[in-house]
Amino acid sequence: MTVEQLQESGLFEYKLKRSRRRKTVAIKVQQQSVTVYAPVGAAIEELEGWLVSKSGWINEQLYKQSQLLDTRQYLLKDNRVLVFDQPITLVYGTGTRCEWRLDNNQVQPTLQLNLSRRVKHQHAMYQSLIEAFLHEQLESYIEMRVQQYCIKMAEALPSSIRIHTYKRRWGSCNRRRALTFNLLLASAPHTIIDYVIVHELAHLKYLNHSAAFWQRVGEFYPEYKQATTWLKEHGAGLQWVIE
Ligand SMILES: [Zn+2]
């Protein structure tokens, strides 16, 4: 069994995972977050001392990963944005007000982005129109799937569903049964979004990553290992920024 908690050292926030089977201490830095694996009995002062001695390496990894996020693999190359893994061509224009319009009735779907002539910061406004569009697409998909999965999992509906842009989490669930999802998921395939939904809904029963939790995830989403691997490999690339 593994016990997991969030720790705040003077240097950085890290997740501490204690396990009975573990004899040594190890660190993993992934997606800009630090996880420390330790034996059950390891004293926190000793762990912190050890972390201080490793802080140079840890900070270097964190820095490298933040650079990775900043040199995003722009999805807007060729003026296209990925929506549920499908490319949509962007068409920029002007109009009486700022709005987006999706034309799906073509071989190549297009998203028309219109700016009112009064807009000063055009890049920022195009960006927020794209975000508004993606937000709506993702929200309606998630709302539909949450309802379906809640029936399958015999789980009451969450108290709320919110969508934000996060740097290093795909979703979250708290004691008040409020779920959040990362807006960047709008570019991921439906199957990956389904995994994040099942993951968060499983947290309604288990607010941890225990074996029982993963068993529940596996029951309703058997290929969860492939999905977590996909997110690790492609997660940093799910960005849309107009350059
Ligand atoms: Zn989780």
Residues whose N, C-alpha, C, O or C-beta is under 5 A from the ligand:
A	BS01	ZN	none
